[in-house]
Amino acid sequence: MAEIGLIDVSMRDGNQSLWGATGLGTHHMLQIAGALDRVGFRAIDFTSSSHMAVAVRYFRDNPWERIRRARAAMPRTPLQFITTGLRFIAWQQADPDFMRLVYRRLQACGIRRFIMLDPMHDIDAVLDASRIIKQEGDAEVMAALTFTLSDVHDDAFYSAFARRLAQSRDIDLFYLKDPSGLMSPDRARTLTRAVKSEIGSKPLEMHIHCTIGYGALSSLEGAEQGASAVHVGIGPAGEGTSLPEAVRMVANLRAKGHTVAVDDAMLSHVNDYWWRLARAEGLPPGEPQSFDASFLQHQIAGGVMTTMERQLTELKLAHRLPEVIAETEQVRRDLGQPIMVTPFPQMVCTQALFNVVGGRRYGQVSDQVMRYVMGKFGRPTRPVDPKVEAAILDRPRARELEREDDFPTLSDLRRRFGATMPEEEFLLRAVMPGDQVDAMLGAGRGRTGYSPEMAPVLALLKKLAERPAARDLVVERPGFRLALHAGSGLD
């Protein structure tokens, strides 16, 4: 049997799928990075432009510095960046010269592998962005075949897409990406064979979420049919709406007769760290999922489902989640069945939320949905429902967006922000609110160390610091004493 590699998704996709991308800060990641580098993973799914924005917005962490420090701590394992091509943080498609600078800086900071995902499966768009990446460095480029269920997206569709891309020297390998976990083992068997027959010697990897219980079984079937690697999450960052859990996947692959060249002791060490962190920070672990046929209809990906549940809870409307899910199915049909992968799940689910909470379907419509209906994100799989299209576009805001300028050119942005601004700061300011970037820069390098065991103590100290009456405080445990006295600092 073959040797099967593993790609760890815990820091990026696991974090996003289970914890809304806000579970892990730089200090959490760096504490375990050295050990993670010694496990033997083919790559670490490390970040994306959206993930970089979360680092700035929620943690005040510098995302460029995060990549550099992670690369220094993990010199042997390639860090992976997933991208939708010519887009960086903002919804709009960016100027190619702007994206050239983005890809140059990412590679300079330490990204060694890019996933090129175009949600419309636009071959020219994939090739254009891949060419820029190759011109700006020596990173690998992996083309995504993004799975969905429809009468259009059959095995022939994906194999034809792969065949065209495989002819390009800018595409090094492929992966079957199933963000909603819809791919059954039977479909994994036929689809893996079909794609493998078209891509020649270029490797194929399996990335299948566990949302409805298919993830591990379909990943194993892909390995049986010639896939070279499987994407996994470690410990609490696996299962649930994330990817198959790493320790169990290693055992299952070996039981099938495959070789998995990882350091089991080091994997166990990393697994233990993530579990201790999850308990200390109150992060819910992924749990094995029972089959749920409703996902075959609404096709909501794990990270989007987690975010939607959190939004409804904040609005005190958690009880209306079933209504929103049902409306998501209808909105997706209305909009021509877009594949539920970034940025389309966010558009579809947000519109479903508006339709349910607002009381009138399409009474409120986001700018992103209007741009989608106008064709600014590409051509939908099927035409938008004519009545829905008319309802969305027949409003003043839609007419304003029709006249909006394209994404500014790189030279225009340089004139706006100044030619001497450092490139990394400039790239963030061009697409993010200035006050968020200011706060990040003001925070400096942030925390440099982390211990799960200290997390409850630090949380307690933070709460007590908010109470002026608590002037003197002593925390003791065997071998440890911390004393805080008002006006005198730490003992």
C-alpha positions, 0 to 999 in steps of 0.5 A, a space after each residue: 500500500 502507499 505512503 500517505 501524508 497528512 496536512 494539519 488544519 488545526 490552526 486555520 480550518 479547524 479553528 475557523 470551523 469550530 471556533 469561528 476563527 477567533 479561538 487561537 491567537 499568535 501566542 497559542 500557536 507559537 507555544 506548540 509550533 516547535 513540536 508541531 514542526 517535528 510531527 512530520 506533516 506535509 504542510 500546515 494549513 496556517 492562514 488566509 486573508 480572512 484569517 489575517 483580518 481576524 488576527 488584526 480585528 480580534 487579537 490585535 496581532 500583526 498577521 505578517 509577524 505571525 507568519 514570520 514567527 511561525 516560519 521561524 518556529 517551523 522551518 521544516 514544514 511548509 506553511 499553507 495559505 488558502 486564497 480565492 485568487 485576486 482577492 485579499 480581505 476585501 470582498 472586491 476583486 483586487 487590482 492584479 498589481 496589488 495582489 502581486 505585492 500581496 503574494 510577494 510579501 506572503 512568500 517573503 514572510 514564509 508561506 511556502 504553499 498556496 491553495 488556489 480556490 476559485 468558487 466559480 471554477 473559472 480556469 482563467 482566473 485560477 491560472 492568472 493568480 497562480 502565474 503571479 504567485 510563481 513569478 513572485 516566489 517559489 511556493 507550491 500551488 495547489 488547485 482546489 476542486 471544490 465539491 458540491 452536489 448538483 446535476 452540473 457538478 458531476 465527475 466529468 465536470 471536475 475531471 475536465 476542470 482538472 485536466 485543463 489545469 494539469 497542463 499548466 506548469 504553474 499548478 503543482 498539485 490538486 485537492 478535492 475540497 469538500 467544505 460542507 462534508 457532502 462527499 460520500 465514500 462511493 462518490 469519493 471512489 469515483 471522483 478520485 479515480 476520475 480526477 487521478 486519470 486526468 492529472 498524470 503524476 501530479 499529486 491529489 489530496 483529500 480535504 473532506 469535512 466531517 459535518 455529516 459523518 462522511 469525512 473520515 470514511 471518504 478520506 480513507 476511500 480517497 487514499 485507497 484510490 490513490 490520493 497522496 495525502 489527507 487533511 486532518 485536525 488534531 484533538 479538539 480541532 478535529 471532527 465536528 464541522 472540522 476535518 477528520 481527527 489526526 490520531 484516529 486517522 493515522 490509526 485507520 490508515 495504518 489499519 488499511 495497510 498504508 504507511 504514515 510517516 509521522 512521529 507518534 510521540 510528538 503527535 501525542 504531545 501536540 494532541 495533549 497541548 490542544 486538549 489542555 488549551 481547549 479546556 482552559 479557554 472554553 473552546 468546544 471540541 469537535 465531536 463525531 457527527 451522526 449522518 444528517 441528510 438536511 446538509 445535503 440540501 442547504 450545504 452550509 459549511 462548518 465554519 459558516 454554521 458556527 458563525 451563524 449560530 453565534 450571531 443568532 445567539 447574540 441576537 437572542 434568536 437561537 431558537 430560529 436557527 431551523 428557520 434560517 437553515 430552511 431559508 438558506 436552501 431557498 436563497 441558494 436556489 434563488 441565486 443559482 446554486 452557488 457553491 457554498 464556499 467563501 465568499 458565497 456561504 456568508 452571502 447566502 446565510 446572511 441573506 437568509 438571516 435577513 429574510 427570516 428576521 426582517 419578516 419580508 424576503 429580500 426586504 433587506 439585501 447586503 451589498 455583497 448579494 447585490 454585487 453577486 447578482 450583478 455578476 461582479 463575482 463571476 457567472 453563477 452556476 445557473 441564472 438567478 431567479 428572474 423575480 428575485 433578481 428584479 427584487 434585488 436590483 430594483 432599489 437605489 443602493 443597487 443602482 449606486 453599486 452599478 456605478 461604483 468604481 473598480 478596486 483602486 489600482 496599486 498606484 492610486 492606493 500608494 498615492 492615497 496612503 503614501 509611497 513610504 508606508 511599509 508594504 505590510 502596513 499599506 496592504 492592511 490599510 488598503 482593505 481594513 478600517 484604519 482604527 483596527 490597524 492603528 490598534 494592532 500597531 499600538 499593541 506591539 508584538 503582543 503576548 510571547 508566551 502561553 500556558 493553558 494551566 495559567 489561563 484560569 489564573 490570568 482570567 481571574 486576575 483580569 476580573 479582579 483588576 476590574 474591581 477597585 475594592 480588590 487592592 491586595 491579592 495573593 495566588 498560591 499553589 505548590 511551587 508557585 506564589 503570586 502577590 499583587 499589592 495596590 501601588 507596588 506591582 508584583 512580588 
